Amino acid sequence: MTLLIDDLVTDGLDSDYKELAESVISETLDLLSFPYPVQVSLSLVSEEEIHVENKEFRNVDRVTDVLSFPMLTFPAPGDFSFIDECDDIRDPDTGEVVLGDIVLCTRKVIDQAAEFGHPVRREYAFLIAHSMLHLLGYDHVRSDEAKEMERLEDQILNGLGIGRD
């Protein structure tokens, strides 16, 4: 797995934020039995930057905590059967499947951790797990989808020993 990280804003994060991101990504891939090596991009940005991107890409004029930009369209969440048939979804240098980009607002991570009464580390890991599920075809538009995502998020975090307090 390759994690391409653009760590523009890291104030307030634990010093192991890169390793934690890699662990969350690996745990997600293992849980869902994703059978290929992957490449994921993670950008840690300011409130101003995520506001701009939220407006530009989602037409939502406000700050948000995280944005996910999947590179693949899955037939169903967790259905990876089509990947062997697609050559253009792999990095030509590494052969890794390019899953997409995660843009995370560091300030929102810190603020939400305080709001929810848990460590910054947990909020950071949760948002990466949440985004990874989006990159793998999951969504939370319908209530049944939301419940499935929440169940998987809990499994990912519990697998890393970062469960709910």
DSSP file (Angstrom, degrees, kcal/mol; ACC not computed):
  #  RESIDUE AA STRUCTURE BP1 BP2  ACC     N-H-->O    O-->H-N    N-H-->O    O-->H-N    TCO  KAPPA ALPHA  PHI   PSI    X-CA   Y-CA   Z-CA
    1    1 A M              0   0    0      0, 0.0     2,-0.5     0, 0.0    38,-0.2   0.000 360.0 360.0 360.0 138.9    0.0    0.0    0.0
    2    2 A T  E     -a   39   0A   0     36,-2.6    38,-2.4     2,-0.0     2,-0.6  -0.976 360.0-165.1-116.9 126.1    1.1    3.5   -0.8
    3    3 A L  E     -a   40   0A   0     -2,-0.5     2,-0.7    36,-0.2    38,-0.2  -0.947   5.6-160.3-107.9 115.0   -0.2    6.5    1.2
    4    4 A L  E     -a   41   0A   0     36,-3.0    38,-3.2    -2,-0.6     2,-0.5  -0.860  17.7-168.3 -93.2 114.4    0.5    9.7   -0.6
    5    5 A I  E     -a   42   0A   0     -2,-0.7     2,-0.7    36,-0.2    38,-0.2  -0.910  23.5-170.5-116.9 129.3    0.2   12.3    2.2
    6    6 A D  E     -a   43   0A   0     36,-3.0    38,-2.5    -2,-0.5     2,-1.5  -0.866  14.3-173.6-111.6  91.8    0.0   16.1    1.7
    7    7 A D  E     +a   44   0A   0     -2,-0.7     3,-0.2     1,-0.2    38,-0.1  -0.550  25.0 148.0 -95.5  74.2    0.4   17.2    5.4
    8    8 A L  S    S+     0   0    0     -2,-1.5     2,-0.5    36,-0.9    -1,-0.2   0.863  73.1  29.5 -72.7 -38.0   -0.2   20.9    5.0
    9    9 A V        +     0   0    0     35,-1.5    -1,-0.3    -3,-0.3    97,-0.2  -0.936  62.1 145.9-130.9 107.5   -1.9   21.4    8.4
   10   10 A T    >   +     0   0    0     -2,-0.5     3,-2.3    -3,-0.2    -1,-0.1   0.391  24.3 134.0-121.9   0.1   -0.9   19.0   11.2
   11   11 A D  T 3  S+     0   0    0      1,-0.3     3,-0.1     0, 0.0    -2,-0.0  -0.316  77.4  18.7 -56.0 127.1   -1.1   21.2   14.3
   12   12 A G  T 3  S+     0   0    0      1,-0.4    -1,-0.3    98,-0.0     2,-0.2   0.297  97.6 116.5  95.3  -8.7   -2.9   19.3   17.1
   13   13 A L  S <  S-     0   0    0     -3,-2.3    -1,-0.4     1,-0.1    -3,-0.1  -0.630  74.1 -99.6 -89.9 152.2   -2.5   15.9   15.6
   14   14 A D    >   -     0   0    0     -2,-0.2     3,-1.4     1,-0.1    -1,-0.1  -0.314  35.3-112.3 -62.5 153.1   -0.5   13.1   17.4
   15   15 A S  T 3  S+     0   0    0      1,-0.3     3,-0.4     2,-0.1     4,-0.2   0.697 114.7  60.0 -64.4 -18.3    3.0   12.7   16.0
   16   16 A D  T 3>  +     0   0    0      1,-0.2     4,-2.8     2,-0.1    -1,-0.3   0.061  65.0 123.8 -96.8  26.2    2.1    9.3   14.6
   17   17 A Y  H <> S+     0   0    0     -3,-1.4     4,-2.0     1,-0.2    -1,-0.2   0.820  73.4  50.9 -59.6 -32.7   -0.6   10.6   12.3
   18   18 A K  H  > S+     0   0    0     -3,-0.4     4,-2.2     2,-0.2    -1,-0.2   0.945 113.1  44.4 -68.8 -46.9    1.0    9.1    9.2
   19   19 A E  H  > S+     0   0    0      1,-0.2     4,-2.4     2,-0.2    -2,-0.2   0.883 112.8  52.3 -64.2 -38.7    1.3    5.6   10.8
   20   20 A L  H  X S+     0   0    0     -4,-2.8     4,-2.6     2,-0.2     5,-0.2   0.924 108.4  50.3 -64.8 -43.5   -2.2    5.8   12.2
   21   21 A A  H  X S+     0   0    0     -4,-2.0     4,-2.5    -5,-0.2    -2,-0.2   0.927 111.4  48.7 -59.3 -44.9   -3.6    6.7    8.7
   22   22 A E  H  X S+     0   0    0     -4,-2.2     4,-2.6     1,-0.2    -1,-0.2   0.899 111.3  50.6 -61.7 -40.7   -1.7    3.7    7.2
   23   23 A S  H  X S+     0   0    0     -4,-2.4     4,-2.7     2,-0.2    -2,-0.2   0.910 110.9  47.8 -64.5 -42.7   -3.1    1.4   10.0
   24   24 A V  H  X S+     0   0    0     -4,-2.6     4,-2.3     2,-0.2    -2,-0.2   0.923 113.1  48.4 -64.8 -43.5   -6.7    2.6    9.4
   25   25 A I  H  X S+     0   0    0     -4,-2.5     4,-2.4    -5,-0.2    -2,-0.2   0.938 114.0  46.2 -62.1 -46.9   -6.3    2.1    5.7
   26   26 A S  H  X S+     0   0    0     -4,-2.6     4,-2.7     1,-0.2    -2,-0.2   0.908 111.8  51.1 -62.2 -43.2   -4.8   -1.4    6.1
   27   27 A E  H  X S+     0   0    0     -4,-2.7     4,-2.7     2,-0.2    -1,-0.2   0.898 110.9  49.3 -62.2 -40.6   -7.4   -2.4    8.7
   28   28 A T  H  X S+     0   0    0     -4,-2.3     4,-2.1     2,-0.2    -2,-0.2   0.939 112.4  46.8 -63.4 -47.8  -10.2   -1.3    6.3
   29   29 A L  H  <>S+     0   0    0     -4,-2.4     5,-2.7     1,-0.2     4,-0.3   0.899 114.5  47.8 -62.7 -41.0   -8.7   -3.2    3.4
   30   30 A D  H ><5S+     0   0    0     -4,-2.7     3,-1.2     3,-0.2    -2,-0.2   0.929 110.0  51.8 -65.0 -46.0   -8.2   -6.3    5.5
   31   31 A L  H 3<5S+     0   0    0     -4,-2.7    -2,-0.2     1,-0.3    -1,-0.2   0.897 116.0  40.3 -58.4 -41.6  -11.7   -6.2    7.0
   32   32 A L  T 3<5S-     0   0    0     -4,-2.1    -1,-0.3    -5,-0.2    -2,-0.2   0.400 109.1-124.3 -90.1   3.3  -13.3   -6.0    3.5
   33   33 A S  T < 5 -     0   0    0     -3,-1.2    -3,-0.2    -4,-0.3    -4,-0.1   0.894  36.8-175.8  54.9  44.3  -10.9   -8.5    2.0
   34   34 A F      < -     0   0    0     -5,-2.7    -1,-0.2    -6,-0.2    -2,-0.1  -0.625  11.8-156.4 -71.5 119.6   -9.7   -6.1   -0.7
   35   35 A P        +     0   0    0      0, 0.0    -1,-0.1     0, 0.0    -5,-0.0   0.297  58.8  71.2 -90.1  11.2   -7.4   -8.4   -2.7
   36   36 A Y  S    S-     0   0    0     -7,-0.1     2,-0.2    61,-0.0    60,-0.1  -0.899  83.0-104.6-127.4 152.0   -5.1   -5.8   -4.3
   37   37 A P        -     0   0    0      0, 0.0    60,-2.9     0, 0.0     2,-0.3  -0.514  48.2-156.3 -68.9 145.6   -2.3   -3.4   -3.3
   38   38 A V  E     - b   0  97A   0     58,-0.3   -36,-2.6    -2,-0.2     2,-0.4  -0.789  22.0-145.6-127.0 164.7   -3.7    0.2   -3.3
   39   39 A Q  E     +ab   2  98A   0     58,-2.4    60,-2.1    -2,-0.3    61,-0.8  -1.000  22.1 178.8-127.2 129.9   -2.7    3.8   -3.5
   40   40 A V  E     -ab   3 100A   0    -38,-2.4   -36,-3.0    -2,-0.4     2,-0.4  -0.987  17.6-145.5-131.5 140.3   -4.6    6.4   -1.5
   41   41 A S  E     -ab   4 101A   0     59,-2.3    61,-2.9    -2,-0.4     2,-0.4  -0.908  14.3-171.4-106.5 133.7   -4.0   10.1   -1.3
   42   42 A L  E     -ab   5 102A   0    -38,-3.2   -36,-3.0    -2,-0.4     2,-0.5  -0.989   2.0-171.1-127.4 123.1   -4.6   12.0    2.0
   43   43 A S  E     -ab   6 103A   0     59,-2.8    61,-3.2    -2,-0.4     2,-0.7  -0.964  10.0-156.6-114.7 127.0   -4.5   15.8    2.3
   44   44 A L  E     +ab   7 104A   0    -38,-2.5   -35,-1.5    -2,-0.5   -36,-0.9  -0.907  32.5 169.6-102.0 113.9   -4.6   17.4    5.7
   45   45 A V  E     - b   0 105A   0     59,-2.9    61,-1.7    -2,-0.7    62,-0.5  -0.672  33.2 -98.6-128.1 172.7   -5.9   20.9    5.1
   46   46 A S     >  -     0   0    0     -2,-0.2     4,-2.2    59,-0.2     5,-0.2  -0.311  40.3-105.1 -82.3 168.9   -7.2   24.1    6.8
   47   47 A E  H  > S+     0   0    0      1,-0.2     4,-2.1     2,-0.2     5,-0.2   0.889 121.9  54.5 -61.2 -39.8  -10.9   25.1    7.2
   48   48 A E  H  > S+     0   0    0      1,-0.2     4,-2.0     2,-0.2    -1,-0.2   0.925 109.0  47.1 -61.5 -44.8  -10.5   27.6    4.4
   49   49 A E  H  > S+     0   0    0      1,-0.2     4,-2.3     2,-0.2    -2,-0.2   0.921 113.0  46.5 -66.1 -44.9   -9.2   25.0    2.0
   50   50 A I  H  X S+     0   0    0     -4,-2.2     4,-2.6     1,-0.2    -1,-0.2   0.843 109.7  55.9 -69.4 -30.3  -11.9   22.4    2.7
   51   51 A H  H  X S+     0   0    0     -4,-2.1     4,-2.3    -5,-0.2    11,-0.3   0.940 108.7  47.3 -61.9 -47.3  -14.5   25.1    2.4
   52   52 A V  H  X S+     0   0    0     -4,-2.0     4,-2.7     1,-0.2    -2,-0.2   0.927 115.0  45.4 -59.6 -46.7  -13.3   25.9   -1.1
   53   53 A E  H  X S+     0   0    0     -4,-2.3     4,-2.9     2,-0.2     5,-0.4   0.878 110.7  53.1 -68.1 -37.2  -13.2   22.3   -2.1
   54   54 A N  H  X S+     0   0    0     -4,-2.6     4,-1.8     2,-0.2     6,-1.6   0.910 113.8  43.4 -62.7 -42.1  -16.6   21.6   -0.6
   55   55 A K  H  X S+     0   0    0     -4,-2.3     4,-1.0     4,-0.3    -2,-0.2   0.925 117.6  45.5 -68.1 -45.0  -18.1   24.5   -2.6
   56   56 A E  H  < S+     0   0    0     -4,-2.7    -2,-0.2    -5,-0.2    -3,-0.2   0.918 125.7  26.7 -67.1 -44.9  -16.3   23.6   -5.8
   57   57 A F  H  < S+     0   0    0     -4,-2.9    -3,-0.2    -5,-0.2    -2,-0.2   0.724 137.2  23.0 -97.0 -23.0  -16.9   19.8   -5.8
   58   58 A R  H  < S-     0   0    0     -4,-1.8    -3,-0.2    -5,-0.4    -2,-0.2   0.447  93.0-125.5-120.6  -4.6  -20.2   19.4   -3.9
   59   59 A N     <  +     0   0    0     -4,-1.0     2,-0.5    -5,-0.4    -4,-0.3   0.851  66.1 136.3  57.5  36.4  -21.7   22.9   -4.3
   60   60 A V        -     0   0    0     -6,-1.6     2,-1.7    -9,-0.1    -1,-0.2  -0.968  48.5-149.7-116.1 116.5  -22.0   23.1   -0.5
   61   61 A D        +     0   0    0     -2,-0.5     2,-0.3    -6,-0.1    -9,-0.1  -0.472  62.1  74.9 -91.5  67.2  -20.9   26.5    0.8
   62   62 A R  S    S-     0   0    0     -2,-1.7     2,-0.2   -11,-0.3    -8,-0.1  -0.983  84.1 -86.0-162.8 165.6  -19.5   25.6    4.3
   63   63 A V        -     0   0    0     -2,-0.3     2,-0.3    -9,-0.1   -12,-0.1  -0.522  44.6-174.9 -73.2 144.6  -16.6   23.9    6.1
   64   64 A T        -     0   0    0     -2,-0.2    44,-0.2   -17,-0.2     3,-0.1  -0.880  31.1-122.6-134.4 170.2  -16.8   20.2    6.5
   65   65 A D  S    S-     0   0    0     -2,-0.3    40,-2.7     1,-0.3     2,-0.3   0.883  85.7   0.0 -83.0 -39.3  -14.7   17.6    8.3
   66   66 A V  E     -C  104   0A   0     38,-0.2     2,-0.4    42,-0.1    -1,-0.3  -0.999  52.8-159.1-153.7 146.0  -13.8   15.3    5.4
   67   67 A L  E     -C  103   0A   0     36,-2.5    36,-2.7    -2,-0.3     2,-0.4  -0.977  11.2-156.2-124.5 142.4  -14.3   14.9    1.7
   68   68 A S  E     -C  102   0A   0     -2,-0.4    34,-0.2    34,-0.2    -2,-0.0  -0.971   6.6-170.9-120.9 133.3  -13.8   11.6   -0.2
   69   69 A F  E     -C  101   0A   0     32,-3.1    32,-2.0    -2,-0.4     2,-0.1  -0.790  13.9-160.5-124.3  87.0  -13.0   11.5   -3.9
   70   70 A P  E     -C  100   0A   0      0, 0.0    30,-0.3     0, 0.0    29,-0.1  -0.381  12.2-159.4 -68.5 143.9  -13.3    7.9   -5.1
   71   71 A M  S    S+     0   0    0     28,-2.9     2,-0.3    64,-0.2    29,-0.2   0.588  73.4  58.7 -93.8 -14.6  -11.6    7.0   -8.4
   72   72 A L        -     0   0    0     27,-0.6     2,-0.6    63,-0.3    65,-0.1  -0.847  68.0-143.2-119.7 152.3  -13.7    3.9   -8.9
   73   73 A T        -     0   0    0     -2,-0.3    62,-0.0    63,-0.1    63,-0.0  -0.966  24.1-152.4-112.6 116.2  -17.4    3.2   -9.3
   74   74 A F        -     0   0    0     -2,-0.6     6,-0.1     1,-0.1    63,-0.0  -0.641  18.9-134.7 -90.3 142.6  -18.3   -0.1   -7.7
   75   75 A P  S    S-     0   0    0      0, 0.0    -1,-0.1     0, 0.0     5,-0.1   0.844  93.9  -9.8 -61.3 -31.9  -21.3   -2.3   -8.8
   76   76 A A  S >  S-     0   0    0      3,-0.3     3,-2.5    -3,-0.0    62,-0.1  -0.960  98.4 -72.0-158.2 155.1  -22.1   -2.6   -5.1
   77   77 A P  T 3  S+     0   0    0      0, 0.0    60,-0.2     0, 0.0     3,-0.1  -0.293 121.3   6.9 -54.3 129.0  -20.3   -1.7   -1.9
   78   78 A G  T 3  S+     0   0    0     58,-1.7     2,-0.9     1,-0.2    59,-0.1   0.534  91.4 132.9  76.8   5.9  -17.5   -4.1   -1.4
   79   79 A D    <   +     0   0    0     -3,-2.5    -3,-0.3    57,-0.2     3,-0.3  -0.801  19.7 164.5 -92.0 104.2  -17.9   -5.8   -4.8
   80   80 A F    >   +     0   0    0     -2,-0.9     3,-1.4     1,-0.2     4,-0.4   0.242  38.5 110.9-102.9  11.7  -14.4   -5.9   -6.2
   81   81 A S  T 3  S+     0   0    0      1,-0.3     3,-0.4     2,-0.1     4,-0.2   0.754  72.3  56.9 -62.2 -27.6  -15.0   -8.4   -9.0
   82   82 A F  T >  S+     0   0    0     -3,-0.3     3,-1.1     1,-0.2     4,-0.4   0.637  83.4  84.9 -79.5 -14.2  -14.6   -5.9  -11.8
   83   83 A I  G X  S+     0   0    0     -3,-1.4     3,-1.6     1,-0.3    -1,-0.2   0.855  81.8  57.9 -64.3 -38.6  -11.1   -4.8  -10.9
   84   84 A D  G 3  S+     0   0    0     -3,-0.4    -1,-0.3    -4,-0.4    -2,-0.1   0.785 104.8  54.2 -61.1 -25.9   -9.2   -7.6  -12.7
   85   85 A E  G <  S+     0   0    0     -3,-1.1     2,-0.6    -4,-0.2    -1,-0.3   0.523  96.4  77.2 -86.2  -6.4  -10.9   -6.5  -15.9
   86   86 A C    <   +     0   0    0     -3,-1.6     3,-0.3    -4,-0.4    -1,-0.1  -0.913  44.3 171.6-114.4 116.1   -9.7   -2.9  -15.7
   87   87 A D  S >  S+     0   0    0     -2,-0.6     3,-1.1     1,-0.2    -1,-0.1   0.750  74.3  66.3 -88.6 -25.7   -6.1   -1.9  -16.5
   88   88 A D  T 3  S+     0   0    0      1,-0.2    -1,-0.2     3,-0.0    -2,-0.0   0.377  87.1  69.1 -82.4   6.1   -6.6    1.9  -16.3
   89   89 A I  T 3  S+     0   0    0     -3,-0.3     9,-2.8    -6,-0.2     2,-0.4   0.343  85.5  86.0-102.2   6.2   -7.3    1.9  -12.6
   90   90 A R  B <  S-D   97   0A   0     -3,-1.1     7,-0.2     7,-0.2     6,-0.1  -0.826  87.0-109.0-109.3 145.0   -3.8    1.0  -11.6
   91   91 A D     >  -     0   0    0      5,-2.9     4,-3.1    -2,-0.4     5,-0.2  -0.578  28.6-140.0 -65.6 124.7   -0.8    3.2  -11.1
   92   92 A P  T  4 S+     0   0    0      0, 0.0    -1,-0.2     0, 0.0    -3,-0.0   0.770  97.9  46.7 -64.0 -24.6    1.4    2.4  -14.1
   93   93 A D  T  4 S+     0   0    0      1,-0.1    -2,-0.0     3,-0.1    -3,-0.0   0.854 128.3  20.3 -84.2 -36.5    4.6    2.5  -12.0
   94   94 A T  T  4 S-     0   0    0      2,-0.1     3,-0.1    -3,-0.1    -1,-0.1   0.663  88.7-130.4-108.7 -20.1    3.5    0.4   -9.0
   95   95 A G     <  +     0   0    0     -4,-3.1     2,-0.1     1,-0.3    -6,-0.1   0.465  58.4 144.9  78.9   1.0    0.5   -1.6  -10.3
   96   96 A E        -     0   0    0     -5,-0.2    -5,-2.9   -58,-0.1     2,-0.4  -0.442  58.3-110.7 -73.3 145.0   -1.4   -0.5   -7.3
   97   97 A V  E     -bD  38  90A   0    -60,-2.9   -58,-2.4    -7,-0.2     2,-0.9  -0.645  28.6-134.4 -72.9 124.8   -5.2    0.2   -7.6
   98   98 A V  E     +b   39   0A   0     -9,-2.8   -58,-0.2    -2,-0.4   -27,-0.1  -0.738  27.2 178.8 -85.9 105.7   -5.7    3.9   -7.2
   99   99 A L  E     -     0   0A   0    -60,-2.1   -28,-2.9    -2,-0.9   -27,-0.6   0.864  40.5-108.1 -79.2 -37.1   -8.7    4.2   -4.8
  100  100 A G  E     -bC  40  70A   0    -61,-0.8   -59,-2.3   -30,-0.3     2,-0.4  -0.955  37.2 -48.6 143.2-163.1   -8.9    8.0   -4.6
  101  101 A D  E     -bC  41  69A   0    -32,-2.0   -32,-3.1    -2,-0.3     2,-0.4  -0.889  27.2-161.2-121.1 141.5   -8.4   11.0   -2.4
  102  102 A I  E     -bC  42  68A   0    -61,-2.9   -59,-2.8    -2,-0.4     2,-0.5  -0.989   7.1-166.0-117.6 128.2   -9.3   11.9    1.2
  103  103 A V  E     -bC  43  67A   0    -36,-2.7   -36,-2.5    -2,-0.4     2,-0.4  -0.974  12.1-172.6-116.7 118.6   -9.2   15.5    2.2
  104  104 A L  E     -bC  44  66A   0    -61,-3.2   -59,-2.9    -2,-0.5     2,-0.8  -0.937  21.3-139.4-120.4 129.0   -9.4   16.0    5.9
  105  105 A C  E  >  -b   45   0A   0    -40,-2.7     4,-1.8    -2,-0.4     3,-0.2  -0.782  11.6-160.5 -88.5 109.8   -9.8   19.3    7.8
  106  106 A T  H  > S+     0   0    0    -61,-1.7     4,-2.1    -2,-0.8     5,-0.2   0.880  88.9  54.1 -59.2 -42.7   -7.4   19.1   10.8
  107  107 A R  H  > S+     0   0    0    -62,-0.5     4,-2.7     1,-0.2    -1,-0.2   0.902 108.1  50.0 -60.7 -41.5   -9.2   21.8   12.8
  108  108 A K  H  > S+     0   0    0      2,-0.2     4,-2.9     1,-0.2     5,-0.3   0.868 106.8  55.7 -66.0 -36.2  -12.5   20.0   12.4
  109  109 A V  H  X S+     0   0    0     -4,-1.8     4,-2.0     2,-0.2    -2,-0.2   0.948 112.3  42.4 -57.7 -48.9  -10.9   16.8   13.7
  110  110 A I  H  X S+     0   0    0     -4,-2.1     4,-1.8     2,-0.2    -2,-0.2   0.921 116.4  46.9 -66.4 -46.1   -9.7   18.6   16.8
  111  111 A D  H  X S+     0   0    0     -4,-2.7     4,-2.5     1,-0.2    -2,-0.2   0.908 113.4  48.0 -64.5 -42.9  -13.0   20.4   17.4
  112  112 A Q  H  X S+     0   0    0     -4,-2.9     4,-2.8     2,-0.2    -1,-0.2   0.863 107.3  56.1 -69.0 -35.2  -15.2   17.3   16.8
  113  113 A A  H  X>S+     0   0    0     -4,-2.0     5,-2.1    -5,-0.3     4,-0.9   0.934 111.5  44.1 -60.1 -44.3  -13.0   15.3   19.2
  114  114 A A  H  <5S+     0   0    0     -4,-1.8     3,-0.4     3,-0.2    -2,-0.2   0.916 113.6  50.9 -65.5 -42.8  -13.6   17.8   21.9
  115  115 A E  H  <5S+     0   0    0     -4,-2.5    -2,-0.2     1,-0.2    -1,-0.2   0.891 116.2  40.1 -61.8 -41.3  -17.3   18.0   21.0
  116  116 A F  H  <5S-     0   0    0     -4,-2.8    -1,-0.2     2,-0.1    -2,-0.2   0.512 110.4-121.5 -89.6  -5.4  -17.8   14.3   21.2
  117  117 A G  T  <5S+     0   0    0     -4,-0.9    -3,-0.2    -3,-0.4    -4,-0.1   0.834  71.5 110.7  72.4  33.9  -15.6   13.8   24.2
  118  118 A H  S   <S-     0   0    0     -5,-2.1    -1,-0.3    -6,-0.2    -2,-0.1  -0.892  73.5 -75.6-133.4 169.0  -13.0   11.5   22.8
  119  119 A P    >>  -     0   0    0      0, 0.0     4,-1.8     0, 0.0     3,-0.5  -0.198  34.4-121.9 -64.3 151.5   -9.3   11.7   21.8
  120  120 A V  H 3> S+     0   0    0      1,-0.2     4,-2.8     2,-0.2     5,-0.2   0.881 113.4  62.2 -55.8 -39.8   -8.2   13.5   18.6
  121  121 A R  H 3> S+     0   0    0      1,-0.2     4,-2.3     2,-0.2    -1,-0.2   0.882 103.3  48.0 -55.5 -41.8   -6.6   10.2   17.6
  122  122 A R  H <> S+     0   0    0     -3,-0.5     4,-2.9     2,-0.2    -1,-0.2   0.928 112.1  47.8 -68.1 -44.6  -10.0    8.5   17.6
  123  123 A E  H  X S+     0   0    0     -4,-1.8     4,-2.5     2,-0.2     5,-0.2   0.918 112.8  49.4 -62.8 -43.2  -11.7   11.2   15.6
  124  124 A Y  H  X S+     0   0    0     -4,-2.8     4,-1.8     2,-0.2    -1,-0.2   0.938 113.9  45.2 -59.7 -49.0   -8.9   11.2   13.0
  125  125 A A  H  X S+     0   0    0     -4,-2.3     4,-2.6    -5,-0.2    -2,-0.2   0.902 112.0  53.0 -63.7 -41.6   -9.0    7.4   12.7
  126  126 A F  H  X S+     0   0    0     -4,-2.9     4,-3.0     1,-0.2    -2,-0.2   0.934 108.7  48.4 -59.6 -47.4  -12.8    7.5   12.4
  127  127 A L  H  X S+     0   0    0     -4,-2.5     4,-2.2     1,-0.2    -1,-0.2   0.856 112.3  48.7 -66.4 -34.0  -12.8   10.0    9.6
  128  128 A I  H  X S+     0   0    0     -4,-1.8     4,-2.8    -5,-0.2    -1,-0.2   0.922 112.5  48.2 -69.7 -42.4  -10.2    8.1    7.6
  129  129 A A  H  X S+     0   0    0     -4,-2.6     4,-2.2     2,-0.2    -2,-0.2   0.933 111.5  51.1 -59.9 -45.6  -12.2    4.9    8.1
  130  130 A H  H  X S+     0   0    0     -4,-3.0     4,-1.6     1,-0.2    -2,-0.2   0.926 113.1  44.9 -56.8 -47.7  -15.3    6.7    7.0
  131  131 A S  H  X S+     0   0    0     -4,-2.2     4,-2.6     1,-0.2    -1,-0.2   0.881 108.2  56.7 -67.4 -38.5  -13.6    8.0    3.9
  132  132 A M  H  X S+     0   0    0     -4,-2.8     4,-1.2     1,-0.2    -1,-0.2   0.902 104.8  52.9 -59.9 -39.6  -12.0    4.7    3.1
  133  133 A L  H  <>S+     0   0    0     -4,-2.2     5,-2.7     1,-0.2     3,-0.4   0.907 108.6  50.1 -62.5 -40.0  -15.5    3.1    3.0
  134  134 A H  H ><5S+     0   0    0     -4,-1.6     3,-1.8     1,-0.2    -2,-0.2   0.922 107.6  53.5 -61.2 -43.1  -16.6    5.8    0.6
  135  135 A L  H 3<5S+     0   0    0     -4,-2.6   -63,-0.3     1,-0.3    -1,-0.2   0.744 108.0  52.5 -63.8 -21.3  -13.5    5.0   -1.6
  136  136 A L  T 3<5S-     0   0    0     -4,-1.2   -58,-1.7    -3,-0.4    -1,-0.3   0.175 130.2 -90.4-102.7  16.0  -14.6    1.4   -1.6
  137  137 A G  T < 5S+     0   0    0     -3,-1.8    -3,-0.2     1,-0.3     2,-0.2   0.464  81.7 132.6  98.2   2.2  -18.2    2.0   -2.8
  138  138 A Y      < +     0   0    0     -5,-2.7    -1,-0.3    -6,-0.2     2,-0.3  -0.552  26.6 175.0 -86.9 153.2  -20.1    2.5    0.5
  139  139 A D        -     0   0    0     -2,-0.2    10,-0.3     6,-0.1     9,-0.1  -0.897  30.2-144.4-145.9 174.6  -22.4    5.4    1.1
  140  140 A H        +     0   0    0     -2,-0.3     6,-0.1     8,-0.1    -2,-0.0  -0.072  60.8 115.5-137.1  35.0  -24.9    6.5    3.8
  141  141 A V  S    S+     0   0    0      4,-0.0     2,-0.2     5,-0.0    -1,-0.1   0.939  76.7  47.2 -71.1 -47.7  -27.7    8.1    1.9
  142  142 A R  S  > S-     0   0    0      1,-0.1     4,-2.4    -3,-0.0     5,-0.2  -0.603  91.7-117.3 -92.2 157.0  -30.3    5.5    3.0
  143  143 A S  H  > S+     0   0    0      1,-0.2     4,-2.2    -2,-0.2     5,-0.2   0.860 114.8  53.0 -64.4 -35.8  -30.7    4.5    6.6
  144  144 A D  H  > S+     0   0    0      2,-0.2     4,-1.9     1,-0.2    -1,-0.2   0.881 110.5  48.4 -66.8 -36.2  -29.7    0.8    5.9
  145  145 A E  H  > S+     0   0    0      2,-0.2     4,-2.6     1,-0.2    -2,-0.2   0.908 110.3  51.6 -66.4 -42.3  -26.5    2.0    4.2
  146  146 A A  H  X S+     0   0    0     -4,-2.4     4,-2.5     1,-0.2    -2,-0.2   0.903 109.1  50.2 -61.9 -41.8  -25.7    4.3    7.1
  147  147 A K  H  X S+     0   0    0     -4,-2.2     4,-2.4     2,-0.2    -1,-0.2   0.900 110.8  49.3 -64.3 -40.7  -26.1    1.5    9.6
  148  148 A E  H  X S+     0   0    0     -4,-1.9     4,-2.4     2,-0.2    -2,-0.2   0.920 111.5  48.6 -65.5 -42.9  -23.8   -0.7    7.6
  149  149 A M  H  X S+     0   0    0     -4,-2.6     4,-2.8   -10,-0.3    -2,-0.2   0.926 111.6  49.7 -62.2 -43.5  -21.2    2.0    7.4
  150  150 A E  H  X S+     0   0    0     -4,-2.5     4,-2.4     1,-0.2    -2,-0.2   0.905 110.1  50.9 -62.6 -41.0  -21.4    2.6   11.1
  151  151 A R  H  X S+     0   0    0     -4,-2.4     4,-2.0     1,-0.2    -1,-0.2   0.923 113.3  45.2 -61.2 -44.8  -21.0   -1.1   11.8
  152  152 A L  H  X S+     0   0    0     -4,-2.4     4,-2.6     2,-0.2    -2,-0.2   0.894 110.6  53.6 -67.8 -39.8  -17.9   -1.3    9.6
  153  153 A E  H  X S+     0   0    0     -4,-2.8     4,-2.6     1,-0.2     5,-0.2   0.928 109.5  48.9 -59.5 -44.7  -16.5    1.9   11.1
  154  154 A D  H  X S+     0   0    0     -4,-2.4     4,-2.9     1,-0.2     5,-0.2   0.914 111.0  50.0 -61.3 -42.9  -16.8    0.4   14.6
  155  155 A Q  H  X S+     0   0    0     -4,-2.0     4,-2.3     2,-0.2    -2,-0.2   0.909 111.0  49.3 -62.8 -42.1  -15.2   -2.9   13.4
  156  156 A I  H  X S+     0   0    0     -4,-2.6     4,-0.9     2,-0.2    -2,-0.2   0.953 115.5  42.3 -61.8 -50.6  -12.3   -1.0   11.9
  157  157 A L  H ><>S+     0   0    0     -4,-2.6     5,-3.3     1,-0.2     3,-0.6   0.901 114.5  50.3 -67.4 -40.6  -11.6    1.1   15.0
  158  158 A N  H ><5S+     0   0    0     -4,-2.9     3,-1.4    -5,-0.2    -1,-0.2   0.882 105.2  58.2 -63.4 -37.1  -12.1   -1.8   17.4
  159  159 A G  H 3<5S+     0   0    0     -4,-2.3    -1,-0.2     1,-0.3    -2,-0.2   0.766 110.1  44.2 -62.4 -25.0   -9.7   -3.8   15.3
  160  160 A L  T <<5S-     0   0    0     -4,-0.9    -1,-0.3    -3,-0.6    -2,-0.2   0.396 119.2-110.6 -97.5   0.6   -7.1   -1.1   16.0
  161  161 A G  T < 5S+     0   0    0     -3,-1.4    -3,-0.2    -4,-0.3    -2,-0.1   0.781  88.6 115.2  74.3  26.7   -8.0   -0.8   19.7
  162  162 A I      < +     0   0    0     -5,-3.3    -4,-0.2    -6,-0.1     3,-0.1  -0.305  40.9 150.9-121.5  46.6   -9.5    2.6   19.2
  163  163 A G        -     0   0    0     -5,-0.2     2,-0.1    -6,-0.2    -8,-0.0  -0.024  56.8 -66.9 -71.0 178.7  -13.1    1.8   20.0
  164  164 A R              0   0    0      1,-0.1    -1,-0.2   -10,-0.1   -46,-0.0  -0.424 360.0 360.0 -66.4 140.8  -15.7    4.1   21.5
  165  165 A D              0   0    0     -3,-0.1    -1,-0.1    -2,-0.1    -2,-0.0   0.452 360.0 360.0 -79.7 360.0  -14.9    5.2   25.0
